[in-house]
Structure formats: structure tokens, C-alpha cells
Amino acid sequence: MENCLFCKILRGEIPSSRVYEDENVYAFRDINPQAPVHVLIIPKAHLTSADEIVADNAALVAAVFTAIPKIAAAEGLTNGYRVITNVGEDGAQSVKHLHFHLLGGKKLPESMA
């Protein structure tokens, strides 16, 4: 997608702090971290949100979830972490490219409210 912020990051048009990359997945530090470790993990192929996941593209999500433990280990998250994806306006999705937040580095609150 031409105007998608994360697609621009993938194309190198906007700088990012890369922490992981393979043929299907790109991960980088969030510029507004909500925890000591806050990494955004995206599939390189554009999907707007989890609402667009179907059998034909589910392998992209599998690739992301295969990368998550590798990223968590590299970030030193040995005592646990949280993975979140936001969908749509009420879900507080600010960038319309499927992405997962990897949060950790401290005891996270149980409440999300």
C-alpha cells in the first residue's frame, strides 16, 4: 500500500530501529514505548488487520508467531511478555497494517482498562 506507514518503513522511506527481519517478517522498536521492551512485529505483505486473515494468508501470521519467541529471547524477555494486536477504531488500531505489539521487560498489569 503506497501510503501505509508500515509499508513505507518496509520500503526504507521512513527510518526504524530494526530488531529482527526475515523473508516474511519485520520487527522494530515502537517510537512511543508502553513498556521497557516494546517491539512492533509486522508481516512484510500488507494486510489491514486481523479481520483480513483467511486460510490463504494465514501462513503470514504463522511466520509472525514463529518469529515472536526468537525476538522475545533476543530482547531478554525470559520471565514472560505480552503480544497484542488492535483491530479497527474501537480496538485503537492506529496504523492500518496488521501488526503485533510485543511488550515486556517488567511485570505488566493484568488490567487493560
PyMOL commands that set and color helices and strands:
alter all, ss='L'
color gray80, all
select helices_A, chain A and resi 5-10+50-52+58-74
alter helices_A, ss='H'
color red, helices_A
select strands_A, chain A and resi 18-21+25-29+37-43+81-84+100-104
alter strands_A, ss='S'
color yellow, strands_A
deselect
rebuild
show_as cartoon
